[in-house]
Structures are given as structure tokens and as C-alpha cells.
């Protein structure tokens, strides 16, 4: 007889030496379709954190961009830049000892990934000038969790979980996006970073996978670590 499967309980949020939560601001990042919002939602519920989620559909140019990228790229990136700059400033201003812990599903700085990918050279130069003018204080996360996967895995997850216009994303675009994200986080040093290979890991859907991920997270000692399911 096969023994019944026991439920896996993921660990609670680790605490610092003073007894306070170690992470007061966590960001889950990764390319479209990776599952960052789903994992951020799980962490918000499990760790009693305030969710701070991106609202891409509020961008009135996004649907047009998916249909005609060249025509709408500058408008869509400018709108995102304005929204994220204002959001970053508000988040930094609200950072006090009494404020509730927050988990988000985007870094404001990641906007440059899409800008460089979507804009031509002249548009990107204009974008950079505008970004410099709009520069505001940015709250540094206590931890960034970067979810990583192959373009093939991303495409399969988009097919499984998405029914909207995002399905028009091409294979070439997904490949370029994965490379751009890897390059960005290879050089990222502003906050502690845990890079997670999700090829065989779906922590938002599988309690056992979530437990493995959080066990590794709780054991982090250095500012940059890499987690692959099955690794020591």
C-alpha cells in the first residue's frame, strides 16, 4: 500500500536578530508568462504582506502595441515610464518603520529592459532623456526573486495561463526578452538577488516546490544566489 502524501508546509518569513521580519519589501521579477504575479500573490498571503502589483492593462497603448509594435512602442514605453516613476516615488515616500511589509511583482528599473528591446535607437535616446528628467528616489528591495526559464517554457505557460492578446507575442520576441532579462540581472547589484530556475519548479502551484524555494531563501547567506530544483 502506498503511504498517503503528507501536505508540505512552507516556512514562515524569516526574522532578523531583533525579531522583526527580515524582508519588508520583496520583489518577484521575470519575463512575461514566468509566473511572477502568481508567486507574489502566494507570498503576500503566506507572509501577510501588502501586495503591490503592476497593472499593465491600465496602459491604453498596450493593446495597440501587441498588434503593431513599431507604431505604438514609444507611446507604450512613455506611459509605463511616467506611471512607474510616480509609483516609485510614492513607494519610497511611504517607507517608514510602521509601514506594512510589501511584496511586488515588478522593479521600476526593469522598464529599461523593454525600452531597449522595443524602441529604435533614436526613440531609446529620447526615452533615456525623459527617464533622466523623471528620476526619483527608488525604494531598494530587501530581496529580489528573479524567476528564469527558457523561451519554450515561457511560451507553454502563456498558452496554459493566458487567453488575452499576450498570446500574439512571437517566439523571437520571447527569446530576445529572456536574453535581455538575463543580461539585466547579471549586472544587477542594488539588492540581494535570488535567481530561480523554474524549468521544473512551479512554486505558485505546488506546495512542495514552494517549500523547497522558501527553504533555500531562508538559508541565503550571500547577496547573490542561484536556485535549481534538486541542487544542494
C-alpha positions as CSV (number, residue, x, y, z in Angstrom):
1,X,0.0,0.0,0.0
2,X,1.3,3.5,-0.9
3,X,1.6,5.8,2.1
4,X,-0.6,8.9,1.8
5,X,1.1,12.1,0.7
6,X,1.6,14.5,3.5
7,X,1.0,18.2,2.9
8,X,4.1,20.3,2.7
9,X,4.1,23.4,4.9
10,X,6.4,26.2,3.6
11,X,8.3,28.0,6.3
12,X,7.2,31.4,7.6
13,X,9.0,34.5,6.8
14,X,12.5,34.6,8.4
15,X,13.1,37.2,11.1
16,X,16.2,39.3,11.8
17,X,18.1,39.3,15.1
18,X,15.8,41.9,16.6
19,X,12.7,39.7,15.9
20,X,11.4,41.8,13.1
21,X,10.6,40.4,9.6
22,X,13.8,40.1,7.6
23,X,12.1,41.2,4.4
24,X,9.9,44.3,4.5
25,X,10.0,44.8,0.7
26,X,10.3,41.8,-1.6
27,X,10.0,41.9,-5.4
28,X,9.4,39.0,-7.7
29,X,10.6,39.6,-11.2
30,X,10.9,37.8,-14.6
31,X,9.7,37.9,-18.2
32,X,6.1,37.7,-19.3
33,X,4.5,34.3,-18.6
34,X,7.0,33.2,-15.9
35,X,4.5,33.3,-13.0
36,X,5.9,36.3,-11.0
37,X,2.5,37.7,-10.1
38,X,1.2,34.3,-9.0
39,X,4.2,33.7,-6.8
40,X,4.0,37.3,-5.4
41,X,0.3,36.6,-4.5
42,X,1.2,33.4,-2.7
43,X,3.9,35.2,-0.7
44,X,1.5,38.1,0.1
45,X,-1.0,35.6,1.6
46,X,1.6,33.4,3.4
47,X,3.7,36.1,4.8
48,X,0.9,38.6,5.4
49,X,2.4,41.2,3.1
50,X,0.7,44.0,1.3
51,X,0.5,43.2,-2.5
52,X,1.9,45.8,-4.8
53,X,1.1,44.5,-8.3
54,X,1.7,46.0,-11.7
55,X,-1.4,47.0,-13.7
56,X,-0.2,46.7,-17.3
57,X,-3.7,46.7,-18.7
58,X,-4.2,50.3,-17.5
59,X,-1.8,51.3,-20.2
60,X,-4.1,52.5,-23.1
61,X,-1.4,51.8,-25.7
62,X,-0.6,48.2,-24.8
63,X,-3.2,46.5,-26.9
64,X,-2.2,48.6,-29.9
65,X,1.5,47.7,-29.2
66,X,0.8,43.9,-29.4
67,X,-0.9,44.4,-32.8
68,X,1.6,46.9,-34.2
69,X,4.8,47.2,-32.1
70,X,6.7,49.7,-34.2
71,X,3.8,52.2,-34.3
72,X,3.0,52.1,-30.6
73,X,6.3,51.2,-28.9
74,X,7.3,54.8,-27.9
75,X,3.8,55.6,-26.6
76,X,3.6,52.4,-24.5
77,X,7.0,52.9,-23.0
78,X,6.4,56.5,-22.2
79,X,3.2,55.7,-20.4
80,X,4.9,53.0,-18.4
81,X,7.8,55.3,-17.6
82,X,5.5,58.0,-16.3
83,X,3.4,55.5,-14.2
84,X,6.4,53.7,-12.7
85,X,8.3,56.8,-11.9
86,X,5.3,58.2,-10.0
87,X,4.7,54.8,-8.3
88,X,8.4,54.5,-7.3
89,X,8.4,58.0,-5.7
90,X,5.2,57.2,-3.7
91,X,6.6,53.9,-2.5
92,X,9.8,55.5,-1.4
93,X,7.9,58.2,0.5
94,X,5.7,55.7,2.3
95,X,8.7,53.7,3.6
96,X,8.6,54.0,7.4
97,X,9.2,51.7,10.3
98,X,5.5,51.5,10.8
99,X,4.6,50.7,7.2
100,X,3.4,47.1,6.4
101,X,5.7,44.7,4.6
102,X,5.2,44.8,0.8
103,X,5.6,42.2,-2.0
104,X,5.6,43.4,-5.6
105,X,5.8,41.8,-9.0
106,X,7.9,44.4,-10.7
107,X,11.0,46.6,-10.4
108,X,10.6,50.1,-11.7
109,X,14.2,49.8,-13.1
110,X,13.1,46.9,-15.3
111,X,11.4,49.3,-17.7
112,X,14.7,49.8,-19.5
113,X,14.7,46.1,-20.5
114,X,11.5,46.7,-22.6
115,X,12.5,50.1,-23.7
116,X,15.8,48.9,-25.2
117,X,14.0,45.9,-26.8
118,X,11.1,47.8,-28.2
119,X,12.5,51.2,-29.3
120,X,14.8,52.1,-32.1
121,X,18.0,53.9,-31.3
122,X,16.6,57.4,-31.7
123,X,13.5,56.6,-29.7
124,X,15.6,55.0,-27.0
125,X,17.8,58.1,-26.7
126,X,14.6,60.2,-26.2
127,X,13.4,57.7,-23.6
128,X,16.6,57.9,-21.7
129,X,16.5,61.8,-21.7
130,X,12.9,61.6,-20.3
131,X,13.9,58.9,-17.7
132,X,16.7,61.2,-16.5
133,X,14.3,64.1,-16.1
134,X,11.8,61.9,-14.2
135,X,14.4,60.2,-11.9
136,X,13.1,60.0,-8.4
137,X,14.1,58.2,-5.2
138,X,13.6,54.4,-5.5
139,X,13.0,52.2,-2.6
140,X,15.5,49.4,-2.6
141,X,14.0,45.9,-2.0
142,X,15.3,43.7,0.8
143,X,15.2,40.8,-1.7
144,X,14.6,40.3,-5.4
145,X,13.5,36.9,-6.6
146,X,14.3,36.6,-10.3
147,X,12.3,33.8,-12.0
148,X,14.1,32.3,-15.0
149,X,13.0,29.9,-17.7
150,X,13.6,29.0,-21.4
151,X,11.6,30.7,-24.1
152,X,10.0,27.3,-24.8
153,X,8.8,27.1,-21.2
154,X,7.5,30.7,-21.3
155,X,5.6,30.0,-24.5
156,X,4.0,26.9,-23.0
157,X,3.0,28.7,-19.8
158,X,1.5,31.6,-21.8
159,X,-0.6,29.0,-23.7
160,X,-1.7,27.5,-20.5
161,X,-2.5,30.5,-18.4
162,X,-3.2,33.4,-20.8
163,X,-6.2,33.9,-23.0
164,X,-5.6,37.6,-23.9
165,X,-3.7,39.5,-26.5
166,X,-0.4,38.5,-24.9
167,X,-0.6,35.2,-27.0
168,X,0.4,37.3,-30.0
169,X,4.0,37.5,-28.6
170,X,6.3,35.9,-31.1
171,X,8.9,33.2,-30.4
172,X,11.7,35.6,-31.5
173,X,10.4,38.3,-29.1
174,X,10.4,35.8,-26.2
175,X,13.9,34.7,-26.9
176,X,15.1,38.3,-27.1
177,X,13.3,39.1,-23.8
178,X,14.8,36.2,-22.0
179,X,18.3,37.3,-23.1
180,X,17.6,40.9,-22.0
181,X,16.4,39.8,-18.6
182,X,19.4,37.6,-18.1
183,X,21.7,40.4,-19.0
184,X,19.9,42.9,-16.8
185,X,20.1,40.7,-13.7
186,X,23.6,39.5,-14.4
187,X,24.6,43.1,-13.8
188,X,22.0,43.9,-11.1
189,X,23.6,44.7,-7.7
190,X,21.2,47.1,-6.0
191,X,19.6,44.5,-3.7
192,X,20.1,40.9,-2.6
193,X,19.2,38.6,-5.5
194,X,17.9,35.1,-5.7
195,X,17.8,33.7,-9.2
196,X,15.4,30.8,-9.5
197,X,15.4,28.4,-12.4
198,X,11.8,27.4,-12.9
199,X,12.1,24.9,-15.7
200,X,10.9,22.1,-13.3
201,X,9.6,24.3,-10.5
202,X,6.2,26.0,-10.1
203,X,6.1,27.3,-6.5
204,X,2.9,29.2,-7.0
205,X,1.0,26.0,-8.0
206,X,2.9,23.3,-6.0
207,X,3.3,23.4,-2.2
208,X,6.3,21.1,-2.3
209,X,8.0,23.4,-4.8
210,X,7.1,26.4,-2.7
211,X,8.6,24.7,0.4
212,X,11.9,24.0,-1.5
213,X,12.1,27.6,-2.7
214,X,11.5,29.1,0.7
215,X,13.8,26.7,2.4
216,X,16.6,27.9,0.1
217,X,15.5,31.5,0.6
218,X,15.6,31.2,4.3
219,X,19.1,29.7,4.2
220,X,20.5,32.6,2.0
221,X,23.8,34.0,3.3
222,X,25.2,35.8,0.4
223,X,23.8,38.8,-1.6
224,X,23.5,36.7,-4.8
225,X,22.4,33.1,-5.0
226,X,21.1,30.7,-7.6
227,X,18.5,28.0,-7.0
228,X,17.8,25.0,-9.2
229,X,15.4,22.3,-8.0
230,X,17.4,19.3,-7.0
231,X,20.6,21.2,-6.3
232,X,22.2,21.2,-2.8
